[in-house]
Amino acid sequence: MLQVVQAAGGPVMVKDVGAELGIDVVVPGRLEPLRGKLSKLAVRGWLHKLPNGTFTIRE
């Protein structure tokens, strides 16, 4: 997940990360566990969650 966000080079949406990981992004419920994992990484300082819900690498 971190590599996908880093490779994006800017803010990335959860559905974009899911698409890169091969998750079915058409069904919204499939993305909620991924959103939770990305949020946990943001709380732990690995990622930065922007107010619009996108994620970037913490620098």
C-alpha positions as a Markdown table, in Angstrom:
| # | Residue | x | y | z |
|---|---|---|---|---|
| 1 | Met | 0.0 | 0.0 | 0.0 |
| 2 | Leu | 2.8 | 2.4 | 0.9 |
| 3 | Gln | 4.5 | 1.7 | -2.4 |
| 4 | Val | 1.3 | 2.5 | -4.4 |
| 5 | Val | 0.8 | 5.8 | -2.6 |
| 6 | Gln | 4.5 | 6.7 | -3.0 |
| 7 | Ala | 4.5 | 5.8 | -6.7 |
| 8 | Ala | 1.5 | 8.1 | -7.3 |
| 9 | Gly | 3.7 | 11.1 | -6.6 |
| 10 | Gly | 0.8 | 13.1 | -5.1 |
| 11 | Pro | -2.5 | 12.7 | -3.3 |
| 12 | Val | -4.2 | 9.4 | -4.1 |
| 13 | Met | -7.7 | 8.3 | -3.6 |
| 14 | Val | -8.6 | 5.0 | -1.8 |
| 15 | Lys | -10.2 | 3.6 | -5.0 |
| 16 | Asp | -7.0 | 4.3 | -7.0 |
| 17 | Val | -5.0 | 2.3 | -4.4 |
| 18 | Gly | -7.5 | -0.4 | -4.5 |
| 19 | Ala | -7.4 | -0.6 | -8.3 |
| 20 | Glu | -3.6 | -1.0 | -8.1 |
| 21 | Leu | -3.9 | -3.8 | -5.6 |
| 22 | Gly | -6.5 | -5.6 | -7.7 |
| 23 | Ile | -9.5 | -4.9 | -5.5 |
| 24 | Asp | -12.9 | -4.6 | -7.1 |
| 25 | Val | -13.4 | -0.9 | -6.8 |
| 26 | Val | -16.9 | -0.9 | -8.3 |
| 27 | Val | -18.4 | -2.3 | -5.0 |
| 28 | Pro | -18.0 | 0.4 | -2.4 |
| 29 | Gly | -18.0 | -2.1 | 0.5 |
| 30 | Arg | -14.8 | -3.6 | -0.8 |
| 31 | Leu | -12.9 | -0.4 | -0.3 |
| 32 | Glu | -13.9 | 0.2 | 3.4 |
| 33 | Pro | -11.3 | -2.3 | 4.8 |
| 34 | Leu | -8.6 | -0.6 | 2.7 |
| 35 | Arg | -9.7 | 2.8 | 3.8 |
| 36 | Gly | -9.4 | 1.7 | 7.4 |
| 37 | Lys | -5.9 | 0.3 | 6.8 |
| 38 | Leu | -4.8 | 3.5 | 5.1 |
| 39 | Ser | -6.3 | 5.6 | 8.0 |
| 40 | Lys | -4.4 | 3.5 | 10.5 |
| 41 | Leu | -1.1 | 4.1 | 8.6 |
| 42 | Ala | -1.9 | 7.8 | 8.7 |
| 43 | Val | -2.5 | 7.7 | 12.5 |
| 44 | Arg | 0.8 | 5.9 | 13.0 |
| 45 | Gly | 2.6 | 8.6 | 10.9 |
| 46 | Trp | 3.4 | 6.6 | 7.8 |
| 47 | Leu | 0.9 | 8.4 | 5.6 |
| 48 | His | -0.8 | 11.8 | 5.7 |
| 49 | Lys | -4.5 | 12.0 | 5.3 |
| 50 | Leu | -5.7 | 15.2 | 3.7 |
| 51 | Pro | -9.1 | 16.8 | 4.5 |
| 52 | Asn | -10.6 | 15.7 | 1.2 |
| 53 | Gly | -10.0 | 12.0 | 2.0 |
| 54 | Thr | -6.9 | 11.5 | -0.1 |
| 55 | Phe | -3.6 | 10.1 | 1.2 |
| 56 | Thr | 0.0 | 11.1 | 0.6 |
| 57 | Ile | 3.4 | 9.9 | 1.9 |
| 58 | Arg | 4.5 | 11.7 | 5.0 |
| 59 | Glu | 7.7 | 13.6 | 4.4 |
